[in-house]
Amino acid sequence: MACHGDALQGQENWRDLAAKGEKAAPALDATGHSWHHSDIALGETLRNGAAPMPAFGDVLTDQEIQAVLAYVKSSWPAATLAQQPQVRAAANVQPASTGSHGNY
């Protein structure tokens, strides 16, 4: 998670950069916006990329993508998890299980 920070906090000044219309690596913890997207959408972003983020579909297996999602979601409080959209449409990425790994 080098681009998104060692504690999922996002690139330095990511909010300011985004406000200026620049692409930046946002926080993946609960302070960012990743929880506004379903696991399916997040998995597709990992698989296919989203400029400037590269695609990881040729590097990570579906199981590894699920593990990345589980890691990210493990930093979200229960209230944030409860707000995440849960689209259960057919897709290659199943919803990631979550667990507590402390503060990142």
C-alpha positions as CSV (number, residue, x, y, z in Angstrom):
1,M,0.0,0.0,0.0
2,A,2.9,2.3,-0.6
3,C,0.9,4.9,-2.6
4,H,-1.9,4.9,-0.1
5,G,0.4,5.1,3.0
6,D,1.7,2.6,5.5
7,A,-1.3,3.3,7.7
8,L,-3.8,3.6,4.8
9,Q,-3.9,7.4,5.4
10,G,-3.4,8.2,1.8
11,Q,-0.9,10.3,-0.1
12,E,0.3,13.4,1.7
13,N,-2.2,16.2,1.1
14,W,-4.4,14.0,-1.0
15,R,-7.5,16.0,-0.2
16,D,-5.9,19.3,-1.2
17,L,-4.6,17.7,-4.5
18,A,-8.1,16.2,-5.2
19,A,-9.7,19.6,-4.5
20,K,-7.4,21.1,-7.2
21,G,-8.5,18.4,-9.7
22,E,-5.2,16.5,-9.4
23,K,-5.1,12.7,-9.1
24,A,-3.9,11.5,-5.7
25,A,-3.8,8.3,-3.8
26,P,-6.7,8.7,-1.3
27,A,-6.9,7.4,2.2
28,L,-8.2,3.8,2.3
29,D,-9.1,4.0,6.0
30,A,-12.4,5.3,7.2
31,T,-11.4,8.9,6.6
32,G,-11.3,8.3,2.9
33,H,-14.0,7.5,0.5
34,S,-13.3,3.8,-0.3
35,W,-16.1,2.6,2.0
36,H,-18.6,4.4,-0.3
37,H,-18.0,1.6,-2.8
38,S,-19.0,-2.0,-2.7
39,D,-16.4,-4.8,-2.5
40,I,-17.2,-5.6,-6.1
41,A,-16.4,-2.1,-7.2
42,L,-13.3,-2.0,-5.1
43,G,-12.1,-5.3,-6.4
44,E,-12.7,-4.1,-10.0
45,T,-10.6,-1.0,-9.3
46,L,-7.8,-3.2,-8.0
47,R,-8.1,-5.6,-11.0
48,N,-8.4,-2.9,-13.7
49,G,-6.8,0.1,-12.2
50,A,-8.0,3.7,-12.1
51,A,-5.7,6.4,-13.4
52,P,-3.1,6.9,-12.1
53,M,-3.4,3.7,-10.2
54,P,-2.1,0.7,-12.2
55,A,-4.1,-2.5,-12.8
56,F,-3.2,-5.4,-10.6
57,G,-5.3,-8.0,-12.4
58,D,-2.3,-9.6,-14.0
59,V,-0.3,-9.5,-10.7
60,L,-2.8,-10.5,-8.0
61,T,-5.1,-13.5,-8.0
62,D,-8.8,-13.1,-7.1
63,Q,-7.9,-14.6,-3.7
64,E,-5.2,-12.0,-3.2
65,I,-7.5,-9.2,-4.2
66,Q,-10.0,-10.4,-1.6
67,A,-7.1,-10.4,1.0
68,V,-6.3,-6.8,0.1
69,L,-9.9,-5.8,0.5
70,A,-10.1,-7.6,3.9
71,Y,-6.9,-5.8,5.0
72,V,-8.3,-2.4,4.1
73,K,-11.7,-3.1,5.6
74,S,-10.2,-4.3,8.8
75,S,-9.2,-0.7,9.6
76,W,-12.8,0.5,9.3
77,P,-14.9,0.9,12.4
78,A,-18.2,-1.1,12.6
79,A,-20.2,2.0,11.9
80,T,-18.3,2.6,8.7
81,L,-18.6,-1.1,7.6
82,A,-22.4,-0.9,8.2
83,Q,-22.6,2.1,5.7
84,Q,-20.6,0.4,2.9
85,P,-22.9,-0.6,-0.1
86,Q,-23.2,-4.3,-0.3
87,V,-23.9,-5.2,-3.9
88,R,-24.2,-8.9,-4.2
89,A,-24.3,-9.1,-8.0
90,A,-22.4,-11.9,-9.8
91,A,-18.8,-10.9,-10.1
92,N,-15.3,-12.4,-9.8
93,V,-14.7,-10.7,-6.4
94,Q,-16.6,-12.0,-3.4
95,P,-17.2,-9.7,-0.4
96,A,-14.1,-9.5,1.7
97,S,-14.3,-10.8,5.2
98,T,-13.2,-8.4,7.9
99,G,-11.3,-8.7,11.1
100,S,-9.7,-6.5,13.6
101,H,-6.0,-5.9,13.2
102,G,-5.7,-2.9,15.5
103,N,-4.8,0.5,14.3
104,Y,-2.8,0.9,11.1
